[in-house]
């Protein structure tokens, strides 16, 4: 094992060798020695200023007026070079061609009351950092003019508000009257509704039901009477028919008897004729004459027949009379039926008329209900209207009160209600003070990454590299020696930068020197380890240098140096916060600008320490990879 | 054991894999004190891997390396102190002076400062660069650079100096100068292991030689012993005019002269024979009869190159199956070669006689 003293001597010898290697290359020595002087000189001269200058503004106006002239004069007063353009296109072309930094186009009359009036800034966002600086200055000039216009417009507005308050006050009584009228109308409608509600408009109340029932009774009585009459007539007719039948059968029987008698009479007559042809006188013991007797019987029979026939004729007469009676009965029945039918029809007609009347009365009742409902709706609508009118009245009264009670009536106070004042939290005068932390990190970063990767590459490409690895010195010693060589160079350069910044440009460093130096070592270490890792990882010097520049450029791009990281996309912005450049700048800002000790930036310092550990591991792994490549 | 001396370094069953390739296969090698041991082999044979394994730059996968009978395989620091390593690549810093380079590498070996200064001056004197001690290394000539590299590898006074192709890229004059220097260093008691593909140098300067091919140590021994072992023939080199070598060769074969192998190379006819005097006499008669004018004639023992070629060819053929041997004989017969000629060629290549006879019987 090598003891510490020997080990230190070995490391010292390695560092000495590294310095010899660097310094014996003229270009390297020149960069290392003169680099920091040149950088700080250029940065100091470039940034030691308080504002923008030599800004060219091309302007175009449709028509010129006092406001336009005022803006142009204001720009010229602030050392802007104003270029007049005849058209808006020409104005924009000046920016495109680089002859102007910004084009301002005035359209419309800026002082007239026309709606169409605007001020358009045509800017070249490819010069993003310059655009906002110029815009900031120019808009400041324009804003002051616009503010005057705002005050004027506000005055007009306030006057119109006063007139409105007066008008409202005048019209307030009209609204009260409107409310009273509506209230009266509501009362009237309520009365009308009540009256209509009290009206009995239905068929029952008119007694039509009783009439209907009576008519129905009459109708049934007529029907009953008709039925009884018809039944009676039919009974009479039946009796007549029966009687006629009896008579007819009796007549038939009588005819039969007559015929029998006539037959008998004929017989008797024949007998009489016969008997008379005989002389019954000679008949002993016959005390009568048969001819006579038979003649007498025949006479009796004739008489009987005559009587029977007479009776028959009587019967016929009766039948005839019965037929007359039947006819009379039929006639009576028909006339009765006709009368009953007429009565029935009359009753039905009456009943129908009653039904129609009842329907109409019911319809009338429905219409009344509908009217009452409409009236109720009207009343409730009127209620709402009254409430609205009340609200309007209250609102108008409030507006009136508010207008009357408006405390701020000064247009200038309205235009600028909050007086803004920007005060720098540190007493600096130039951009150099603000940008010093970022510039310092930038220089340290580029120096560290490029120098360390170059030294590693040079070391790797020397043929002695192999001999180093076959000596009994642990591999990590070579890493340590290269790191120490770099840190010494970068540290010295950093100190030179800081001292020149202090002495030549008045940037304060002595007050917080220890913390600044600690931070400088820490920041340099991170970028040196990164540069060394790149050096070991890449095979050729060209790709290594390219990777170093690319890496440093990435750190620079994703920092607030060019554009604020807050303006990056959310995801990239979140990652960019952990950019070593951003963290280093944050630490140095706290130390250089605010004069804090390194403990005030402990979170960032811890993060840098974390990076340091991670990068040490990565560096060792890269060296192992490179050593394998050597094998 | 060489004489009564035990080996200084002994490699036993050493295997080394680089990636998926087995570069060293079962290397067994003894290096004795104060010898100059030469390792020869074609490019990719495993010379550099063997040397770098010895100095501990590569860790061997299997086997042991003994230093004075002690296993030092895992004692990297000790190995690096024992060995010095010089190469053809000039492993020093070109932007440092010669003295600074020596001081730097001396410091890496933890040589105390006074001793370092003394040693640096001594070495600069030894390699003949004392006058240029403050010259930047980049301003040296090729030969001087190689000597500086040698001096750098000796700064820690190693017991064994390993040199990987130390004369590669140097002109013959510088090569000789370099070898003189190596001999001088060897005489100071430093054992030297040197690899080269220039076999004539190795043959001339090394006490023993190891022939390595495809990672295998084919043979180890003194140069003459190796030559005797692999060829008891002598070489007759003839250069004639107009140089009808084919007809000359046919005439030699026709007369059945005791020639084992006959070949034409670099506009010369070379005959390998155990009876050089007799054959040369006969050949001169043949040349006279054929009206060939003798331009040059020489009789030599075969060079180490011949031994090397024979050994490597034998190793190549060992990898060929009997079937392939039969195919080879058949194709040679088709091309018009006689059986005798084929047999001679195969014997010369190191094929065992019984194997050749077996193949011939199968073909007939």
Interface residues (C-beta under 8 A of the other chain):
Chain A: X2 X6 X9 X10 X13 X14 X17 X20 X21 X24 X25 X462 X463 X464 X465 X466 X467 X468 X469 X470 X471 X472 X473 X631
Chain B: X18 X52 X55 X56 X57 X58 X76 X77 X80 X81 X83 X85 X87 X89 X90 X91 X92 X93 X94 X95 X96 X100 X101 X103 X104 X105 X107 X108 X109 X110 X136 X152 X153
